[in-house]
Amino acid sequence: MVKALVLYNVGVVVRYKRELRDPESEVIYKDLILRKGYKSVKKLEVGKFFNMWIEAGSPEEAINTVKHMCKELRLYNPVVQEIEVMLRGESSSS
């Protein structure tokens, strides 16, 4: 029996590794947010977000495809950045 392919919505967040300094976030936080009086904001992270629709046989396959693609195509720098890959929203049959 052939497994039906489903279209999965997969999100990828790319950000600096937590142990590294993020100068862009620091500038936005100190020079914009705090300077304008938003004292309740205690931390800020800046990153990139990719929203992809992946045709796959399972959610795990879709997530693994995206992880592999991000690494192979160098959509992030693994030396200083990390990715978080997550299933988003609804899926639909193809």
Order of alpha helices (4+ residues) and beta strands (2+ residues): beta-alpha-beta-alpha-beta
